[in-house]
Amino acid sequence: MVRKIALAILLTSVAGIASATSPGLTCTTHYWLGFIPYEVCTWNNPPPKPVVAAPEIDAASAVAGLTLLVGGLAVLRGRRSKIANA
């Protein structure tokens, strides 16, 4: 448990160090509980958000995916070792 917490703190600090600022972005550092730093960034002039089309899935692709899922589960279930009655 301690390793997971230490790894999480390490990764967040590395991500904070590696973050780069772009023009028009203002970042300020705040401290949680007085000693855990985190950044709050705001846009001075927010860039326009592009319109992104939502991906669609047709019925044939959905059935194919469901078939693969059920088949994989059947294979995994069939590989279980069976306990012999003595």
Gaussian input, Z-matrix of N, CA and C with variables (Angstrom, degrees):
# hf/3-21g

backbone

0 1
 N
 C     1     B1
 C     2     B2     1     A1
 N     3     B3     2     A2     1     D1
 C     4     B4     3     A3     2     D2
 C     5     B5     4     A4     3     D3
 N     6     B6     5     A5     4     D4
 C     7     B7     6     A6     5     D5
 C     8     B8     7     A7     6     D6
 N     9     B9     8     A8     7     D7
 C    10    B10     9     A9     8     D8
 C    11    B11    10    A10     9     D9
 N    12    B12    11    A11    10    D10
 C    13    B13    12    A12    11    D11
 C    14    B14    13    A13    12    D12
 N    15    B15    14    A14    13    D13
 C    16    B16    15    A15    14    D14
 C    17    B17    16    A16    15    D15
 N    18    B18    17    A17    16    D16
 C    19    B19    18    A18    17    D17
 C    20    B20    19    A19    18    D18
 N    21    B21    20    A20    19    D19
 C    22    B22    21    A21    20    D20
 C    23    B23    22    A22    21    D21
 N    24    B24    23    A23    22    D22
 C    25    B25    24    A24    23    D23
 C    26    B26    25    A25    24    D24
 N    27    B27    26    A26    25    D25
 C    28    B28    27    A27    26    D26
 C    29    B29    28    A28    27    D27
 N    30    B30    29    A29    28    D28
 C    31    B31    30    A30    29    D29
 C    32    B32    31    A31    30    D30
 N    33    B33    32    A32    31    D31
 C    34    B34    33    A33    32    D32
 C    35    B35    34    A34    33    D33
 N    36    B36    35    A35    34    D34
 C    37    B37    36    A36    35    D35
 C    38    B38    37    A37    36    D36
 N    39    B39    38    A38    37    D37
 C    40    B40    39    A39    38    D38
 C    41    B41    40    A40    39    D39
 N    42    B42    41    A41    40    D40
 C    43    B43    42    A42    41    D41
 C    44    B44    43    A43    42    D42
 N    45    B45    44    A44    43    D43
 C    46    B46    45    A45    44    D44
 C    47    B47    46    A46    45    D45
 N    48    B48    47    A47    46    D46
 C    49    B49    48    A48    47    D47
 C    50    B50    49    A49    48    D48
 N    51    B51    50    A50    49    D49
 C    52    B52    51    A51    50    D50
 C    53    B53    52    A52    51    D51
 N    54    B54    53    A53    52    D52
 C    55    B55    54    A54    53    D53
 C    56    B56    55    A55    54    D54
 N    57    B57    56    A56    55    D55
 C    58    B58    57    A57    56    D56
 C    59    B59    58    A58    57    D57
 N    60    B60    59    A59    58    D58
 C    61    B61    60    A60    59    D59
 C    62    B62    61    A61    60    D60
 N    63    B63    62    A62    61    D61
 C    64    B64    63    A63    62    D62
 C    65    B65    64    A64    63    D63
 N    66    B66    65    A65    64    D64
 C    67    B67    66    A66    65    D65
 C    68    B68    67    A67    66    D66
 N    69    B69    68    A68    67    D67
 C    70    B70    69    A69    68    D68
 C    71    B71    70    A70    69    D69
 N    72    B72    71    A71    70    D70
 C    73    B73    72    A72    71    D71
 C    74    B74    73    A73    72    D72
 N    75    B75    74    A74    73    D73
 C    76    B76    75    A75    74    D74
 C    77    B77    76    A76    75    D75
 N    78    B78    77    A77    76    D76
 C    79    B79    78    A78    77    D77
 C    80    B80    79    A79    78    D78
 N    81    B81    80    A80    79    D79
 C    82    B82    81    A81    80    D80
 C    83    B83    82    A82    81    D81
 N    84    B84    83    A83    82    D82
 C    85    B85    84    A84    83    D83
 C    86    B86    85    A85    84    D84
 N    87    B87    86    A86    85    D85
 C    88    B88    87    A87    86    D86
 C    89    B89    88    A88    87    D87
 N    90    B90    89    A89    88    D88
 C    91    B91    90    A90    89    D89
 C    92    B92    91    A91    90    D90
 N    93    B93    92    A92    91    D91
 C    94    B94    93    A93    92    D92
 C    95    B95    94    A94    93    D93
 N    96    B96    95    A95    94    D94
 C    97    B97    96    A96    95    D95
 C    98    B98    97    A97    96    D96
 N    99    B99    98    A98    97    D97
 C   100   B100    99    A99    98    D98
 C   101   B101   100   A100    99    D99
 N   102   B102   101   A101   100   D100
 C   103   B103   102   A102   101   D101
 C   104   B104   103   A103   102   D102
 N   105   B105   104   A104   103   D103
 C   106   B106   105   A105   104   D104
 C   107   B107   106   A106   105   D105
 N   108   B108   107   A107   106   D106
 C   109   B109   108   A108   107   D107
 C   110   B110   109   A109   108   D108
 N   111   B111   110   A110   109   D109
 C   112   B112   111   A111   110   D110
 C   113   B113   112   A112   111   D111
 N   114   B114   113   A113   112   D112
 C   115   B115   114   A114   113   D113
 C   116   B116   115   A115   114   D114
 N   117   B117   116   A116   115   D115
 C   118   B118   117   A117   116   D116
 C   119   B119   118   A118   117   D117
 N   120   B120   119   A119   118   D118
 C   121   B121   120   A120   119   D119
 C   122   B122   121   A121   120   D120
 N   123   B123   122   A122   121   D121
 C   124   B124   123   A123   122   D122
 C   125   B125   124   A124   123   D123
 N   126   B126   125   A125   124   D124
 C   127   B127   126   A126   125   D125
 C   128   B128   127   A127   126   D126
 N   129   B129   128   A128   127   D127
 C   130   B130   129   A129   128   D128
 C   131   B131   130   A130   129   D129
 N   132   B132   131   A131   130   D130
 C   133   B133   132   A132   131   D131
 C   134   B134   133   A133   132   D132
 N   135   B135   134   A134   133   D133
 C   136   B136   135   A135   134   D134
 C   137   B137   136   A136   135   D135
 N   138   B138   137   A137   136   D136
 C   139   B139   138   A138   137   D137
 C   140   B140   139   A139   138   D138
 N   141   B141   140   A140   139   D139
 C   142   B142   141   A141   140   D140
 C   143   B143   142   A142   141   D141
 N   144   B144   143   A143   142   D142
 C   145   B145   144   A144   143   D143
 C   146   B146   145   A145   144   D144
 N   147   B147   146   A146   145   D145
 C   148   B148   147   A147   146   D146
 C   149   B149   148   A148   147   D147
 N   150   B150   149   A149   148   D148
 C   151   B151   150   A150   149   D149
 C   152   B152   151   A151   150   D150
 N   153   B153   152   A152   151   D151
 C   154   B154   153   A153   152   D152
 C   155   B155   154   A154   153   D153
 N   156   B156   155   A155   154   D154
 C   157   B157   156   A156   155   D155
 C   158   B158   157   A157   156   D156
 N   159   B159   158   A158   157   D157
 C   160   B160   159   A159   158   D158
 C   161   B161   160   A160   159   D159
 N   162   B162   161   A161   160   D160
 C   163   B163   162   A162   161   D161
 C   164   B164   163   A163   162   D162
 N   165   B165   164   A164   163   D163
 C   166   B166   165   A165   164   D164
 C   167   B167   166   A166   165   D165
 N   168   B168   167   A167   166   D166
 C   169   B169   168   A168   167   D167
 C   170   B170   169   A169   168   D168
 N   171   B171   170   A170   169   D169
 C   172   B172   171   A171   170   D170
 C   173   B173   172   A172   171   D171
 N   174   B174   173   A173   172   D172
 C   175   B175   174   A174   173   D173
 C   176   B176   175   A175   174   D174
 N   177   B177   176   A176   175   D175
 C   178   B178   177   A177   176   D176
 C   179   B179   178   A178   177   D177
 N   180   B180   179   A179   178   D178
 C   181   B181   180   A180   179   D179
 C   182   B182   181   A181   180   D180
 N   183   B183   182   A182   181   D181
 C   184   B184   183   A183   182   D182
 C   185   B185   184   A184   183   D183
 N   186   B186   185   A185   184   D184
 C   187   B187   186   A186   185   D185
 C   188   B188   187   A187   186   D186
 N   189   B189   188   A188   187   D187
 C   190   B190   189   A189   188   D188
 C   191   B191   190   A190   189   D189
 N   192   B192   191   A191   190   D190
 C   193   B193   192   A192   191   D191
 C   194   B194   193   A193   192   D192
 N   195   B195   194   A194   193   D193
 C   196   B196   195   A195   194   D194
 C   197   B197   196   A196   195   D195
 N   198   B198   197   A197   196   D196
 C   199   B199   198   A198   197   D197
 C   200   B200   199   A199   198   D198
 N   201   B201   200   A200   199   D199
 C   202   B202   201   A201   200   D200
 C   203   B203   202   A202   201   D201
 N   204   B204   203   A203   202   D202
 C   205   B205   204   A204   203   D203
 C   206   B206   205   A205   204   D204
 N   207   B207   206   A206   205   D205
 C   208   B208   207   A207   206   D206
 C   209   B209   208   A208   207   D207
 N   210   B210   209   A209   208   D208
 C   211   B211   210   A210   209   D209
 C   212   B212   211   A211   210   D210
 N   213   B213   212   A212   211   D211
 C   214   B214   213   A213   212   D212
 C   215   B215   214   A214   213   D213
 N   216   B216   215   A215   214   D214
 C   217   B217   216   A216   215   D215
 C   218   B218   217   A217   216   D216
 N   219   B219   218   A218   217   D217
 C   220   B220   219   A219   218   D218
 C   221   B221   220   A220   219   D219
 N   222   B222   221   A221   220   D220
 C   223   B223   222   A222   221   D221
 C   224   B224   223   A223   222   D222
 N   225   B225   224   A224   223   D223
 C   226   B226   225   A225   224   D224
 C   227   B227   226   A226   225   D225
 N   228   B228   227   A227   226   D226
 C   229   B229   228   A228   227   D227
 C   230   B230   229   A229   228   D228
 N   231   B231   230   A230   229   D229
 C   232   B232   231   A231   230   D230
 C   233   B233   232   A232   231   D231
 N   234   B234   233   A233   232   D232
 C   235   B235   234   A234   233   D233
 C   236   B236   235   A235   234   D234
 N   237   B237   236   A236   235   D235
 C   238   B238   237   A237   236   D236
 C   239   B239   238   A238   237   D237
 N   240   B240   239   A239   238   D238
 C   241   B241   240   A240   239   D239
 C   242   B242   241   A241   240   D240
 N   243   B243   242   A242   241   D241
 C   244   B244   243   A243   242   D242
 C   245   B245   244   A244   243   D243
 N   246   B246   245   A245   244   D244
 C   247   B247   246   A246   245   D245
 C   248   B248   247   A247   246   D246
 N   249   B249   248   A248   247   D247
 C   250   B250   249   A249   248   D248
 C   251   B251   250   A250   249   D249
 N   252   B252   251   A251   250   D250
 C   253   B253   252   A252   251   D251
 C   254   B254   253   A253   252   D252
 N   255   B255   254   A254   253   D253
 C   256   B256   255   A255   254   D254
 C   257   B257   256   A256   255   D255

   B1=1.4447
   B2=1.5310
   B3=1.3350
   B4=1.4590
   B5=1.5205
   B6=1.3434
   B7=1.4604
   B8=1.5200
   B9=1.3289
   B10=1.4676
   B11=1.5245
   B12=1.3163
   B13=1.4616
   B14=1.5258
   B15=1.3432
   B16=1.4677
   B17=1.5221
   B18=1.3352
   B19=1.4599
   B20=1.5284
   B21=1.3227
   B22=1.4641
   B23=1.5291
   B24=1.3180
   B25=1.4700
   B26=1.5158
   B27=1.3290
   B28=1.4570
   B29=1.5233
   B30=1.3371
   B31=1.4666
   B32=1.5265
   B33=1.3350
   B34=1.4668
   B35=1.5111
   B36=1.3172
   B37=1.4618
   B38=1.5226
   B39=1.3305
   B40=1.4605
   B41=1.5205
   B42=1.3237
   B43=1.4658
   B44=1.5224
   B45=1.3221
   B46=1.4653
   B47=1.5083
   B48=1.3227
   B49=1.4617
   B50=1.5207
   B51=1.3340
   B52=1.4620
   B53=1.5254
   B54=1.3222
   B55=1.4635
   B56=1.5224
   B57=1.3099
   B58=1.4655
   B59=1.5221
   B60=1.3014
   B61=1.4529
   B62=1.5180
   B63=1.3006
   B64=1.4552
   B65=1.5186
   B66=1.3447
   B67=1.4639
   B68=1.5287
   B69=1.3080
   B70=1.4594
   B71=1.5163
   B72=1.3299
   B73=1.4560
   B74=1.5239
   B75=1.3256
   B76=1.4586
   B77=1.5198
   B78=1.3369
   B79=1.4619
   B80=1.5240
   B81=1.3233
   B82=1.4563
   B83=1.5220
   B84=1.3149
   B85=1.4563
   B86=1.5150
   B87=1.3214
   B88=1.4623
   B89=1.5138
   B90=1.3284
   B91=1.4564
   B92=1.5148
   B93=1.3404
   B94=1.4534
   B95=1.5162
   B96=1.2920
   B97=1.4679
   B98=1.5193
   B99=1.3196
   B100=1.4467
   B101=1.5111
   B102=1.3524
   B103=1.4691
   B104=1.5182
   B105=1.3097
   B106=1.4650
   B107=1.5318
   B108=1.3335
   B109=1.4633
   B110=1.5252
   B111=1.3217
   B112=1.4545
   B113=1.5194
   B114=1.3267
   B115=1.4617
   B116=1.5149
   B117=1.3209
   B118=1.4485
   B119=1.5199
   B120=1.3267
   B121=1.4626
   B122=1.5239
   B123=1.3173
   B124=1.4617
   B125=1.5188
   B126=1.3214
   B127=1.4592
   B128=1.5208
   B129=1.3184
   B130=1.4555
   B131=1.5239
   B132=1.3102
   B133=1.4614
   B134=1.5193
   B135=1.3302
   B136=1.4513
   B137=1.5245
   B138=1.3330
   B139=1.4608
   B140=1.5280
   B141=1.3228
   B142=1.4723
   B143=1.5256
   B144=1.3124
   B145=1.4571
   B146=1.5246
   B147=1.3277
   B148=1.4608
   B149=1.5300
   B150=1.2928
   B151=1.4590
   B152=1.5203
   B153=1.3299
   B154=1.4557
   B155=1.5187
   B156=1.3235
   B157=1.4612
   B158=1.5310
   B159=1.3084
   B160=1.4581
   B161=1.5251
   B162=1.3241
   B163=1.4591
   B164=1.5274
   B165=1.2873
   B166=1.4642
   B167=1.5123
   B168=1.3117
   B169=1.4606
   B170=1.5255
   B171=1.3265
   B172=1.4543
   B173=1.5275
   B174=1.3222
   B175=1.4623
   B176=1.5229
   B177=1.3202
   B178=1.4641
   B179=1.5304
   B180=1.3221
   B181=1.4639
   B182=1.5229
   B183=1.3143
   B184=1.4591
   B185=1.5214
   B186=1.3309
   B187=1.4596
   B188=1.5294
   B189=1.3233
   B190=1.4655
   B191=1.5239
   B192=1.3224
   B193=1.4615
   B194=1.5108
   B195=1.3269
   B196=1.4594
   B197=1.5240
   B198=1.3393
   B199=1.4630
   B200=1.5258
   B201=1.3293
   B202=1.4646
   B203=1.5269
   B204=1.3186
   B205=1.4568
   B206=1.5193
   B207=1.3207
   B208=1.4589
   B209=1.5303
   B210=1.3403
   B211=1.4518
   B212=1.5188
   B213=1.3415
   B214=1.4628
   B215=1.5121
   B216=1.3258
   B217=1.4634
   B218=1.5231
   B219=1.3360
   B220=1.4687
   B221=1.5254
   B222=1.3304
   B223=1.4657
   B224=1.5229
   B225=1.3382
   B226=1.4617
   B227=1.5232
   B228=1.3202
   B229=1.4626
   B230=1.5260
   B231=1.3185
   B232=1.4546
   B233=1.5098
   B234=1.3125
   B235=1.4673
   B236=1.5213
   B237=1.2992
   B238=1.4612
   B239=1.5162
   B240=1.3134
   B241=1.4760
   B242=1.5099
   B243=1.3107
   B244=1.4609
   B245=1.5156
   B246=1.3300
   B247=1.4566
   B248=1.5274
   B249=1.3299
   B250=1.4655
   B251=1.5297
   B252=1.3339
   B253=1.4603
   B254=1.5215
   B255=1.3086
   B256=1.4732
   B257=1.4949
   A1=110.63
   A2=115.45
   A3=120.00
   A4=109.98
   A5=116.34
   A6=119.78
   A7=111.57
   A8=116.32
   A9=120.17
   A10=110.99
   A11=116.45
   A12=120.27
   A13=110.37
   A14=116.08
   A15=119.70
   A16=110.69
   A17=116.84
   A18=120.61
   A19=110.80
   A20=117.42
   A21=120.57
   A22=110.94
   A23=117.26
   A24=120.57
   A25=110.13
   A26=117.33
   A27=121.33
   A28=111.47
   A29=116.50
   A30=119.57
   A31=112.04
   A32=117.33
   A33=118.28
   A34=111.40
   A35=117.59
   A36=117.91
   A37=111.06
   A38=118.11
   A39=120.71
   A40=110.50
   A41=117.23
   A42=120.42
   A43=110.39
   A44=117.36
   A45=120.16
   A46=112.38
   A47=116.62
   A48=120.43
   A49=110.31
   A50=116.63
   A51=120.94
   A52=113.03
   A53=117.92
   A54=118.64
   A55=110.42
   A56=114.96
   A57=120.52
   A58=108.58
   A59=115.84
   A60=119.37
   A61=109.72
   A62=115.51
   A63=121.14
   A64=108.68
   A65=118.08
   A66=119.35
   A67=111.40
   A68=115.55
   A69=120.78
   A70=113.06
   A71=117.02
   A72=121.48
   A73=108.84
   A74=116.36
   A75=121.59
   A76=108.65
   A77=116.09
   A78=120.98
   A79=110.01
   A80=115.46
   A81=120.92
   A82=108.54
   A83=116.28
   A84=121.42
   A85=109.32
   A86=115.76
   A87=122.73
   A88=107.53
   A89=116.77
   A90=120.83
   A91=109.42
   A92=114.91
   A93=121.56
   A94=108.07
   A95=118.13
   A96=125.26
   A97=112.27
   A98=116.15
   A99=120.50
   A100=116.66
   A101=118.59
   A102=118.27
   A103=114.54
   A104=120.56
   A105=121.91
   A106=107.40
   A107=117.02
   A108=119.16
   A109=112.52
   A110=115.04
   A111=121.63
   A112=107.93
   A113=115.69
   A114=121.14
   A115=111.25
   A116=115.49
   A117=121.92
   A118=106.69
   A119=116.55
   A120=121.69
   A121=110.18
   A122=115.95
   A123=121.66
   A124=109.54
   A125=115.77
   A126=121.75
   A127=109.38
   A128=116.54
   A129=120.37
   A130=109.53
   A131=116.65
   A132=123.46
   A133=106.68
   A134=117.96
   A135=118.81
   A136=111.73
   A137=116.67
   A138=118.99
   A139=110.18
   A140=118.14
   A141=119.49
   A142=110.15
   A143=115.38
   A144=120.13
   A145=109.43
   A146=117.52
   A147=119.48
   A148=110.83
   A149=115.54
   A150=121.32
   A151=107.64
   A152=115.43
   A153=121.05
   A154=108.32
   A155=115.49
   A156=119.65
   A157=109.53
   A158=116.35
   A159=120.66
   A160=109.86
   A161=117.09
   A162=118.72
   A163=110.71
   A164=115.59
   A165=120.30
   A166=109.20
   A167=115.53
   A168=120.83
   A169=106.96
   A170=115.05
   A171=118.52
   A172=109.65
   A173=115.96
   A174=121.45
   A175=111.47
   A176=117.73
   A177=120.53
   A178=110.81
   A179=117.43
   A180=120.40
   A181=111.15
   A182=117.46
   A183=121.11
   A184=110.57
   A185=117.16
   A186=121.01
   A187=109.89
   A188=117.77
   A189=120.72
   A190=110.64
   A191=117.41
   A192=120.73
   A193=112.43
   A194=116.59
   A195=120.79
   A196=111.06
   A197=116.87
   A198=120.96
   A199=110.99
   A200=117.12
   A201=120.09
   A202=111.71
   A203=116.85
   A204=120.88
   A205=111.19
   A206=117.33
   A207=121.38
   A208=110.43
   A209=117.40
   A210=120.59
   A211=112.15
   A212=116.50
   A213=119.92
   A214=112.24
   A215=116.86
   A216=120.11
   A217=111.30
   A218=117.40
   A219=120.82
   A220=110.67
   A221=117.14
   A222=120.63
   A223=110.05
   A224=117.03
   A225=119.67
   A226=111.95
   A227=117.16
   A228=120.70
   A229=110.68
   A230=117.37
   A231=120.87
   A232=113.39
   A233=118.75
   A234=122.08
   A235=112.97
   A236=118.43
   A237=119.91
   A238=109.92
   A239=115.93
   A240=118.46
   A241=109.20
   A242=114.72
   A243=119.84
   A244=108.55
   A245=115.35
   A246=121.19
   A247=108.19
   A248=115.21
   A249=119.87
   A250=109.59
   A251=116.14
   A252=120.87
   A253=108.80
   A254=116.58
   A255=119.57
   A256=111.79
   D1=-40.72
   D2=-179.85
   D3=-65.83
   D4=-37.51
   D5=178.29
   D6=-62.14
   D7=-41.30
   D8=-179.63
   D9=-64.02
   D10=-42.34
   D11=179.71
   D12=-66.05
   D13=-42.77
   D14=179.13
   D15=-63.73
   D16=-40.70
   D17=178.73
   D18=-65.16
   D19=-40.39
   D20=178.45
   D21=-63.17
   D22=-42.37
   D23=178.82
   D24=-65.62
   D25=-42.49
   D26=179.10
   D27=-61.89
   D28=-46.74
   D29=-178.37
   D30=-66.08
   D31=-37.37
   D32=178.12
   D33=-68.74
   D34=-36.32
   D35=178.46
   D36=-70.15
   D37=-37.96
   D38=176.98
   D39=-65.14
   D40=-40.74
   D41=178.25
   D42=-64.74
   D43=-36.70
   D44=177.42
   D45=-67.37
   D46=-37.00
   D47=178.87
   D48=-69.93
   D49=-38.71
   D50=-174.56
   D51=-81.10
   D52=-10.21
   D53=-177.74
   D54=-70.93
   D55=134.36
   D56=-179.77
   D57=-109.90
   D58=148.33
   D59=178.40
   D60=-99.64
   D61=146.58
   D62=177.48
   D63=-108.77
   D64=164.60
   D65=-179.61
   D66=-62.20
   D67=138.81
   D68=179.78
   D69=89.66
   D70=2.57
   D71=-178.61
   D72=-111.19
   D73=125.97
   D74=178.50
   D75=-112.80
   D76=123.62
   D77=-179.20
   D78=-117.39
   D79=138.04
   D80=175.28
   D81=-126.51
   D82=146.50
   D83=-179.64
   D84=-96.94
   D85=128.29
   D86=175.31
   D87=-115.94
   D88=161.74
   D89=-179.09
   D90=-122.68
   D91=126.48
   D92=177.59
   D93=-91.52
   D94=128.16
   D95=-175.47
   D96=58.68
   D97=21.54
   D98=174.30
   D99=86.66
   D100=-14.64
   D101=-177.39
   D102=-140.36
   D103=-4.75
   D104=178.64
   D105=-102.97
   D106=108.41
   D107=-175.62
   D108=-80.04
   D109=145.34
   D110=170.43
   D111=-147.27
   D112=152.82
   D113=-176.14
   D114=-103.28
   D115=141.36
   D116=172.75
   D117=-118.74
   D118=118.45
   D119=-176.99
   D120=-113.65
   D121=138.02
   D122=177.26
   D123=-131.05
   D124=148.37
   D125=177.32
   D126=-87.06
   D127=133.23
   D128=174.52
   D129=-72.29
   D130=-48.17
   D131=174.23
   D132=-124.83
   D133=99.41
   D134=-175.54
   D135=-60.89
   D136=135.00
   D137=178.63
   D138=-71.68
   D139=151.56
   D140=178.65
   D141=-67.08
   D142=140.61
   D143=-179.33
   D144=-86.36
   D145=126.64
   D146=179.26
   D147=-72.64
   D148=149.64
   D149=178.26
   D150=-83.22
   D151=125.62
   D152=-178.60
   D153=-116.42
   D154=129.96
   D155=178.67
   D156=-76.72
   D157=139.15
   D158=178.75
   D159=-75.29
   D160=136.95
   D161=178.40
   D162=-69.61
   D163=142.40
   D164=-179.64
   D165=-115.41
   D166=150.36
   D167=177.92
   D168=-124.20
   D169=132.85
   D170=179.90
   D171=-88.61
   D172=171.55
   D173=-174.67
   D174=-64.27
   D175=-38.41
   D176=-177.88
   D177=-64.60
   D178=-40.54
   D179=178.45
   D180=-67.75
   D181=-36.99
   D182=178.53
   D183=-64.97
   D184=-43.13
   D185=179.52
   D186=-66.31
   D187=-39.83
   D188=179.01
   D189=-63.53
   D190=-43.64
   D191=178.16
   D192=-63.68
   D193=-42.02
   D194=178.43
   D195=-64.64
   D196=-39.30
   D197=178.04
   D198=-63.42
   D199=-43.34
   D200=177.03
   D201=-61.82
   D202=-41.05
   D203=179.86
   D204=-63.88
   D205=-48.66
   D206=-178.70
   D207=-65.76
   D208=-40.02
   D209=178.03
   D210=-63.69
   D211=-42.02
   D212=177.33
   D213=-62.81
   D214=-40.73
   D215=177.55
   D216=-65.72
   D217=-37.11
   D218=178.43
   D219=-65.34
   D220=-40.53
   D221=178.69
   D222=-64.79
   D223=-44.76
   D224=179.57
   D225=-64.06
   D226=-38.03
   D227=179.16
   D228=-68.42
   D229=-35.86
   D230=179.96
   D231=-71.81
   D232=-19.15
   D233=-179.12
   D234=-87.61
   D235=-1.69
   D236=179.09
   D237=-66.41
   D238=143.70
   D239=176.93
   D240=-77.57
   D241=140.17
   D242=-178.41
   D243=-99.11
   D244=136.04
   D245=-178.98
   D246=-84.03
   D247=125.60
   D248=-179.35
   D249=-84.92
   D250=138.63
   D251=177.24
   D252=-81.35
   D253=128.91
   D254=-177.62
   D255=-105.51

